[in-house]
Amino acid sequence: MTLKTMSGTSFSGKRSSVYIRGKGWKQAKHRSPPLVARPKPKLAEMEWEGPSVSNLAGFDCGSYSIPHPQKQEKGGEDAHFYCSGRANSLTMGVADGVSGWSADGVDPALYAQELSHHGEVAAKNSSIFEDDPFNILDYAHSNSLALGSSTFTIANLTSKPADKSSNGKAIAVLKWSNVGDSGVKVFRYGSVVASSPVQEHYFNCPRQLANPKKVKECDTPDVADGDEVQLQRGDVVVLATDGVFDNMYDKEIGGIVVRHSRKSANDMAEKIALKASTNSRNKKYESPFAKEAFDLERSAGDASPYENIVGSFLSNFGVGKEENPYLGGKLDDITCVVAVVKEKKN
């Protein structure tokens, strides 16, 4: 993942108590109080399987995380949570710390972990935040002070009485709020019926939240996109970082969902994460990431007078004009959270 900017980084430590909803912190112009030492967030375990939460408000939820092979000792740079705020709701979140910060001696995991921690705090206080994904995302951003940046996706599932407009099939509603290239997809009978769009500044450089008091040029919650989807019994909601979606096509994820439909959400999350990890290490696999990179290069070449030069350059490496020089998976941290919609039990 590419770091959006470093030229705008400020270490002045200026703080302000003025937080504008969706915009971030208003910069203080005069006072500059000393920085307050904060406890270091707990690092994730190497390969983590979340506790299975069965029949939580009519939902079965589970998760699985696999760190980048070179980041196993620290547990990777993704963070996630899932919890119930009210008796009939489930909130999930994933954050992917931007790895470019490590070149400046900053642990990319810390900001992602702060977002996840404060997101969970807000989700558990549903009476205040009303299970609204944007409110939760905005609160987490306003309280995360570490230096760094991260994508962030919040999804809330709330069960509801079946309505006549859906012939009694819609028994829950999904709402999400997303910044960056992590995201959420809804699978029904193995096919995607809804998904959050990828937010990028350009290829492999996603929109990313940061503390505006420390990073002058950054994205804030007001760029988040969101939507609402009616859910039916058996629908599977997959919330994941780009380590999953860059290495797996929807058809592959859908196949796992169908084959393991009688298994727990934890089992589905594990199977998806393990398959993404396998694909990421396969040098002959044309991953979604590799395909997008090649498609962008070919579209640029078709419109460029230097198309023959590019083709000649690739041929010097034994790559034909129609061959993908980016073939292979993308090594990355992998985090997958799965929720299965069930009939609500009284």
LOBARO-290927 format. One record per residue (C-alpha): x, y, z; residue number from 1; residue in three letters. Coordinates in steps of 0.05 Angstrom, whole numbers, m for minus. Example, Ala and Ser with C-alpha at 12.3 -4.5 7.8 and 13.67 -1.06 7.14 Angstrom:
<nodes>
+--------+--------+--------+-----+-----+
|   east |  north |     up |   k |   r |
+--------+--------+--------+-----+-----+
|    246 |    m90 |    156 |   1 | ALA |
|    273 |    m21 |    143 |   2 | SER |
+--------+--------+--------+-----+-----+
</nodes>
This chain:
<nodes>
+--------+--------+--------+-----+-----+
|   east |  north |     up |   k |   r |
+--------+--------+--------+-----+-----+
|      0 |      0 |      0 |   1 | MET |
|     28 |     68 |    m19 |   2 | THR |
|     34 |    125 |     31 |   3 | LEU |
|     m6 |    184 |      7 |   4 | LYS |
|     41 |    238 |     31 |   5 | THR |
|    101 |    250 |     76 |   6 | MET |
|    117 |    321 |     55 |   7 | SER |
|     57 |    346 |     95 |   8 | GLY |
|     76 |    311 |    159 |   9 | THR |
|     80 |    355 |    220 |  10 | SER |
|    109 |    336 |    287 |  11 | PHE |
|     91 |    402 |    321 |  12 | SER |
|     44 |    368 |    370 |  13 | GLY |
|     m6 |    424 |    365 |  14 | LYS |
|    m73 |    403 |    392 |  15 | ARG |
|   m144 |    429 |    393 |  16 | SER |
|   m207 |    410 |    429 |  17 | SER |
|   m248 |    430 |    368 |  18 | VAL |
|   m268 |    369 |    327 |  19 | TYR |
|   m313 |    383 |    267 |  20 | ILE |
|   m357 |    323 |    250 |  21 | ARG |
|   m332 |    290 |    187 |  22 | GLY |
|   m276 |    341 |    178 |  23 | LYS |
|   m227 |    323 |    233 |  24 | GLY |
|   m192 |    367 |    282 |  25 | TRP |
|   m189 |    442 |    273 |  26 | LYS |
|   m116 |    463 |    278 |  27 | GLN |
|    m98 |    503 |    339 |  28 | ALA |
|    m61 |    567 |    319 |  29 | LYS |
|    m30 |    590 |    384 |  30 | HIS |
|    m25 |    541 |    442 |  31 | ARG |
|     20 |    480 |    437 |  32 | SER |
|     13 |    438 |    501 |  33 | PRO |
|     61 |    380 |    513 |  34 | PRO |
|     44 |    313 |    483 |  35 | LEU |
|     13 |    264 |    532 |  36 | VAL |
|     44 |    195 |    534 |  37 | ALA |
|     m7 |    142 |    513 |  38 | ARG |
|     m3 |     68 |    527 |  39 | PRO |
|     19 |     28 |    466 |  40 | LYS |
|    m39 |    m12 |    437 |  41 | PRO |
|    m32 |    m87 |    443 |  42 | LYS |
|     m5 |   m119 |    380 |  43 | LEU |
|    m45 |   m172 |    345 |  44 | ALA |
|    m26 |   m244 |    351 |  45 | GLU |
|     11 |   m278 |    293 |  46 | MET |
|    m48 |   m316 |    264 |  47 | GLU |
|   m112 |   m300 |    300 |  48 | TRP |
|   m179 |   m335 |    299 |  49 | GLU |
|   m233 |   m294 |    332 |  50 | GLY |
|   m282 |   m323 |    382 |  51 | PRO |
|   m344 |   m349 |    348 |  52 | SER |
|   m405 |   m309 |    367 |  53 | VAL |
|   m464 |   m354 |    350 |  54 | SER |
|   m536 |   m330 |    346 |  55 | ASN |
|   m516 |   m259 |    365 |  56 | LEU |
|   m580 |   m220 |    349 |  57 | ALA |
|   m594 |   m271 |    294 |  58 | GLY |
|   m522 |   m268 |    267 |  59 | PHE |
|   m464 |   m316 |    270 |  60 | ASP |
|   m398 |   m278 |    267 |  61 | CYS |
|   m325 |   m298 |    265 |  62 | GLY |
|   m257 |   m274 |    240 |  63 | SER |
|   m188 |   m297 |    219 |  64 | TYR |
|   m123 |   m258 |    209 |  65 | SER |
|    m57 |   m277 |    177 |  66 | ILE |
|      0 |   m227 |    178 |  67 | PRO |
|     47 |   m212 |    120 |  68 | HIS |
|    103 |   m265 |    121 |  69 | PRO |
|    154 |   m211 |    137 |  70 | GLN |
|    112 |   m182 |    193 |  71 | LYS |
|     93 |   m244 |    232 |  72 | GLN |
|    136 |   m227 |    292 |  73 | GLU |
|     96 |   m163 |    305 |  74 | LYS |
|     29 |   m192 |    284 |  75 | GLY |
|     19 |   m152 |    220 |  76 | GLY |
|    m10 |    m82 |    212 |  77 | GLU |
|    m85 |    m97 |    205 |  78 | ASP |
|   m135 |    m90 |    261 |  79 | ALA |
|   m207 |   m110 |    269 |  80 | HIS |
|   m264 |   m118 |    318 |  81 | PHE |
|   m336 |   m143 |    322 |  82 | TYR |
|   m386 |   m135 |    379 |  83 | CYS |
|   m459 |   m126 |    397 |  84 | SER |
|   m483 |    m58 |    418 |  85 | GLY |
|   m556 |    m76 |    426 |  86 | ARG |
|   m592 |   m142 |    431 |  87 | ALA |
|   m611 |   m142 |    357 |  88 | ASN |
|   m548 |   m113 |    325 |  89 | SER |
|   m476 |   m131 |    306 |  90 | LEU |
|   m421 |    m82 |    288 |  91 | THR |
|   m356 |   m101 |    253 |  92 | MET |
|   m295 |    m61 |    233 |  93 | GLY |
|   m229 |    m71 |    196 |  94 | VAL |
|   m170 |    m24 |    191 |  95 | ALA |
|   m107 |    m32 |    148 |  96 | ASP |
|    m47 |      9 |    170 |  97 | GLY |
|     m8 |     41 |    113 |  98 | VAL |
|     59 |      6 |    111 |  99 | SER |
|     97 |     65 |     81 | 100 | GLY |
|    104 |     96 |    150 | 101 | TRP |
|    154 |     43 |    170 | 102 | SER |
|    207 |     77 |    126 | 103 | ALA |
|    203 |    136 |    175 | 104 | ASP |
|    208 |     94 |    237 | 105 | GLY |
|    133 |     95 |    251 | 106 | VAL |
|     97 |     30 |    267 | 107 | ASP |
|     39 |     29 |    217 | 108 | PRO |
|      0 |    m18 |    262 | 109 | ALA |
|    m11 |     32 |    318 | 110 | LEU |
|    m58 |     80 |    283 | 111 | TYR |
|    m99 |     22 |    255 | 112 | ALA |
|   m104 |     m9 |    324 | 113 | GLN |
|   m126 |     57 |    354 | 114 | GLU |
|   m181 |     64 |    302 | 115 | LEU |
|   m205 |     m7 |    315 | 116 | SER |
|   m203 |      3 |    391 | 117 | HIS |
|   m243 |     67 |    390 | 118 | HIS |
|   m290 |     39 |    338 | 119 | GLY |
|   m306 |    m19 |    385 | 120 | GLU |
|   m317 |     30 |    443 | 121 | VAL |
|   m367 |     69 |    402 | 122 | ALA |
|   m402 |      7 |    376 | 123 | ALA |
|   m413 |    m18 |    447 | 124 | LYS |
|   m447 |     49 |    463 | 125 | ASN |
|   m503 |     41 |    414 | 126 | SER |
|   m549 |     86 |    454 | 127 | SER |
|   m503 |    144 |    438 | 128 | ILE |
|   m481 |    127 |    367 | 129 | PHE |
|   m546 |     93 |    346 | 130 | GLU |
|   m508 |     37 |    310 | 131 | ASP |
|   m493 |     87 |    255 | 132 | ASP |
|   m429 |     65 |    219 | 133 | PRO |
|   m409 |    136 |    200 | 134 | PHE |
|   m418 |    161 |    272 | 135 | ASN |
|   m375 |    103 |    296 | 136 | ILE |
|   m321 |    116 |    243 | 137 | LEU |
|   m322 |    190 |    258 | 138 | ASP |
|   m315 |    179 |    333 | 139 | TYR |
|   m257 |    131 |    323 | 140 | ALA |
|   m222 |    180 |    278 | 141 | HIS |
|   m231 |    238 |    327 | 142 | SER |
|   m200 |    197 |    384 | 143 | ASN |
|   m142 |    164 |    348 | 144 | SER |
|    m79 |    206 |    360 | 145 | LEU |
|    m21 |    162 |    338 | 146 | ALA |
|     22 |    182 |    278 | 147 | LEU |
|      5 |    141 |    217 | 148 | GLY |
|    m53 |    129 |    170 | 149 | SER |
|   m102 |     73 |    155 | 150 | SER |
|   m161 |     51 |    114 | 151 | THR |
|   m223 |     39 |    156 | 152 | PHE |
|   m289 |      3 |    144 | 153 | THR |
|   m348 |     m2 |    192 | 154 | ILE |
|   m409 |    m46 |    180 | 155 | ALA |
|   m471 |    m54 |    223 | 156 | ASN |
|   m523 |   m108 |    217 | 157 | LEU |
|   m589 |    m99 |    252 | 158 | THR |
|   m645 |   m151 |    252 | 159 | SER |
|   m715 |   m127 |    239 | 160 | LYS |
|   m786 |   m155 |    229 | 161 | PRO |
|   m796 |   m185 |    160 | 162 | ALA |
|   m832 |   m136 |    114 | 163 | ASP |
|   m884 |   m147 |     60 | 164 | LYS |
|   m843 |   m110 |      7 | 165 | SER |
|   m793 |   m167 |      5 | 166 | SER |
|   m845 |   m223 |     12 | 167 | ASN |
|   m822 |   m231 |     83 | 168 | GLY |
|   m751 |   m248 |     62 | 169 | LYS |
|   m715 |   m186 |     89 | 170 | ALA |
|   m701 |   m199 |    162 | 171 | ILE |
|   m641 |   m153 |    173 | 172 | ALA |
|   m609 |    m90 |    146 | 173 | VAL |
|   m535 |    m76 |    133 | 174 | LEU |
|   m506 |     m6 |    135 | 175 | LYS |
|   m433 |     10 |    122 | 176 | TRP |
|   m385 |     69 |    121 | 177 | SER |
|   m318 |     61 |     86 | 178 | ASN |
|   m254 |     99 |     72 | 179 | VAL |
|   m202 |     65 |     29 | 180 | GLY |
|   m193 |     m3 |     m5 | 181 | ASP |
|   m215 |    m48 |     52 | 182 | SER |
|   m289 |    m62 |     45 | 183 | GLY |
|   m352 |   m103 |     52 | 184 | VAL |
|   m387 |   m152 |      5 | 185 | LYS |
|   m454 |   m187 |     12 | 186 | VAL |
|   m460 |   m257 |    m17 | 187 | PHE |
|   m527 |   m290 |    m31 | 188 | ARG |
|   m524 |   m362 |    m57 | 189 | TYR |
|   m451 |   m350 |    m72 | 190 | GLY |
|   m460 |   m288 |   m115 | 191 | SER |
|   m446 |   m215 |    m95 | 192 | VAL |
|   m509 |   m174 |    m88 | 193 | VAL |
|   m477 |   m113 |    m57 | 194 | ALA |
|   m407 |    m86 |    m44 | 195 | SER |
|   m372 |    m23 |    m23 | 196 | SER |
|   m333 |     13 |    m78 | 197 | PRO |
|   m257 |     18 |    m74 | 198 | VAL |
|   m233 |     88 |    m55 | 199 | GLN |
|   m165 |    105 |    m85 | 200 | GLU |
|   m126 |    168 |   m100 | 201 | HIS |
|    m92 |    127 |   m154 | 202 | TYR |
|    m74 |     53 |   m164 | 203 | PHE |
|    m49 |     21 |    m99 | 204 | ASN |
|    m56 |     87 |    m61 | 205 | CYS |
|   m122 |     84 |    m23 | 206 | PRO |
|   m157 |    139 |     13 | 207 | ARG |
|   m133 |    136 |     85 | 208 | GLN |
|   m152 |    167 |    151 | 209 | LEU |
|   m100 |    201 |    194 | 210 | ALA |
|    m94 |    249 |    251 | 211 | ASN |
|    m97 |    318 |    217 | 212 | PRO |
|    m59 |    348 |    276 | 213 | LYS |
|      1 |    308 |    255 | 214 | LYS |
|    m10 |    296 |    180 | 215 | VAL |
|    m28 |    360 |    144 | 216 | LYS |
|    m53 |    327 |     80 | 217 | GLU |
|    m98 |    269 |     95 | 218 | CYS |
|   m168 |    242 |     84 | 219 | ASP |
|   m221 |    254 |    137 | 220 | THR |
|   m288 |    219 |    149 | 221 | PRO |
|   m326 |    266 |    103 | 222 | ASP |
|   m299 |    227 |     43 | 223 | VAL |
|   m329 |    161 |     69 | 224 | ALA |
|   m380 |    127 |     25 | 225 | ASP |
|   m437 |     85 |     52 | 226 | GLY |
|   m500 |     48 |     35 | 227 | ASP |
|   m557 |      7 |     63 | 228 | GLU |
|   m576 |    m64 |     41 | 229 | VAL |
|   m634 |   m109 |     60 | 230 | GLN |
|   m610 |   m177 |     82 | 231 | LEU |
|   m643 |   m245 |     78 | 232 | GLN |
|   m634 |   m309 |    117 | 233 | ARG |
|   m570 |   m343 |     94 | 234 | GLY |
|   m537 |   m280 |     68 | 235 | ASP |
|   m462 |   m277 |     83 | 236 | VAL |
|   m428 |   m210 |     97 | 237 | VAL |
|   m353 |   m210 |     85 | 238 | VAL |
|   m314 |   m151 |    114 | 239 | LEU |
|   m240 |   m153 |     96 | 240 | ALA |
|   m177 |   m115 |     82 | 241 | THR |
|   m146 |   m112 |     13 | 242 | ASP |
|   m102 |   m172 |     30 | 243 | GLY |
|   m165 |   m213 |     15 | 244 | VAL |
|   m196 |   m174 |    m42 | 245 | PHE |
|   m129 |   m164 |    m79 | 246 | ASP |
|   m117 |   m239 |    m78 | 247 | ASN |
|   m187 |   m268 |    m89 | 248 | MET |
|   m241 |   m258 |   m141 | 249 | TYR |
|   m313 |   m255 |   m118 | 250 | ASP |
|   m326 |   m323 |   m150 | 251 | LYS |
|   m272 |   m355 |   m106 | 252 | GLU |
|   m300 |   m324 |    m43 | 253 | ILE |
|   m371 |   m343 |    m64 | 254 | GLY |
|   m349 |   m415 |    m75 | 255 | GLY |
|   m322 |   m420 |     m4 | 256 | ILE |
|   m386 |   m389 |     23 | 257 | VAL |
|   m429 |   m441 |    m13 | 258 | VAL |
|   m386 |   m501 |      4 | 259 | ARG |
|   m384 |   m482 |     77 | 260 | HIS |
|   m455 |   m457 |     85 | 261 | SER |
|   m468 |   m507 |    140 | 262 | ARG |
|   m405 |   m488 |    177 | 263 | LYS |
|   m394 |   m431 |    227 | 264 | SER |
|   m376 |   m360 |    207 | 265 | ALA |
|   m308 |   m372 |    239 | 266 | ASN |
|   m297 |   m431 |    193 | 267 | ASP |
|   m316 |   m389 |    132 | 268 | MET |
|   m270 |   m332 |    153 | 269 | ALA |
|   m212 |   m381 |    163 | 270 | GLU |
|   m222 |   m415 |     96 | 271 | LYS |
|   m225 |   m347 |     60 | 272 | ILE |
|   m163 |   m321 |     95 | 273 | ALA |
|   m123 |   m384 |     82 | 274 | LEU |
|   m142 |   m384 |      8 | 275 | LYS |
|   m123 |   m311 |      2 | 276 | ALA |
|    m56 |   m328 |     35 | 277 | SER |
|    m44 |   m386 |    m12 | 278 | THR |
|    m60 |   m343 |    m73 | 279 | ASN |
|    m15 |   m287 |    m48 | 280 | SER |
|     45 |   m334 |    m51 | 281 | ARG |
|     28 |   m364 |   m119 | 282 | ASN |
|     74 |   m332 |   m170 | 283 | LYS |
|     34 |   m360 |   m229 | 284 | LYS |
|    m34 |   m336 |   m205 | 285 | TYR |
|    m64 |   m276 |   m240 | 286 | GLU |
|    m92 |   m243 |   m178 | 287 | SER |
|   m143 |   m186 |   m181 | 288 | PRO |
|    m86 |   m139 |   m162 | 289 | PHE |
|    m41 |   m164 |   m219 | 290 | ALA |
|    m99 |   m162 |   m269 | 291 | LYS |
|   m116 |    m90 |   m251 | 292 | GLU |
|    m44 |    m68 |   m256 | 293 | ALA |
|    m37 |    m99 |   m326 | 294 | PHE |
|   m104 |    m72 |   m349 | 295 | ASP |
|    m83 |     m2 |   m328 | 296 | LEU |
|    m17 |    m10 |   m365 | 297 | GLU |
|    m50 |    m35 |   m429 | 298 | ARG |
|   m102 |     21 |   m428 | 299 | SER |
|    m47 |     72 |   m419 | 300 | ALA |
|     m6 |     39 |   m474 | 301 | GLY |
|    m63 |     40 |   m524 | 302 | ASP |
|    m69 |    114 |   m516 | 303 | ALA |
|      5 |    128 |   m515 | 304 | SER |
|     54 |    139 |   m573 | 305 | PRO |
|    104 |     99 |   m533 | 306 | TYR |
|     64 |     34 |   m537 | 307 | GLU |
|    118 |      2 |   m581 | 308 | ASN |
|    172 |     23 |   m532 | 309 | ILE |
|    134 |    m10 |   m474 | 310 | VAL |
|    124 |    m73 |   m514 | 311 | GLY |
|    197 |    m75 |   m533 | 312 | SER |
|    217 |    m65 |   m460 | 313 | PHE |
|    174 |   m124 |   m437 | 314 | LEU |
|    199 |   m169 |   m493 | 315 | SER |
|    270 |   m159 |   m468 | 316 | ASN |
|    248 |   m196 |   m406 | 317 | PHE |
|    215 |   m251 |   m445 | 318 | GLY |
|    146 |   m223 |   m434 | 319 | VAL |
|     99 |   m222 |   m494 | 320 | GLY |
|     56 |   m162 |   m508 | 321 | LYS |
|     m6 |   m198 |   m483 | 322 | GLU |
|     28 |   m230 |   m423 | 323 | GLU |
|     20 |   m201 |   m354 | 324 | ASN |
|     88 |   m180 |   m325 | 325 | PRO |
|     55 |   m171 |   m257 | 326 | TYR |
|     32 |   m244 |   m253 | 327 | LEU |
|     28 |   m270 |   m182 | 328 | GLY |
|     m7 |   m257 |   m117 | 329 | GLY |
|      4 |   m197 |    m72 | 330 | LYS |
|     37 |   m210 |     m5 | 331 | LEU |
|      0 |   m171 |     48 | 332 | ASP |
|    m33 |   m175 |    116 | 333 | ASP |
|    m98 |   m213 |    111 | 334 | ILE |
|   m159 |   m200 |    155 | 335 | THR |
|   m228 |   m228 |    143 | 336 | CYS |
|   m291 |   m219 |    186 | 337 | VAL |
|   m353 |   m259 |    167 | 338 | VAL |
|   m425 |   m252 |    190 | 339 | ALA |
|   m480 |   m301 |    171 | 340 | VAL |
|   m552 |   m278 |    175 | 341 | VAL |
|   m596 |   m327 |    213 | 342 | LYS |
|   m668 |   m328 |    236 | 343 | GLU |
|   m672 |   m290 |    301 | 344 | LYS |
|   m684 |   m335 |    360 | 345 | LYS |
|   m729 |   m310 |    415 | 346 | ASN |
+--------+--------+--------+-----+-----+
</nodes>
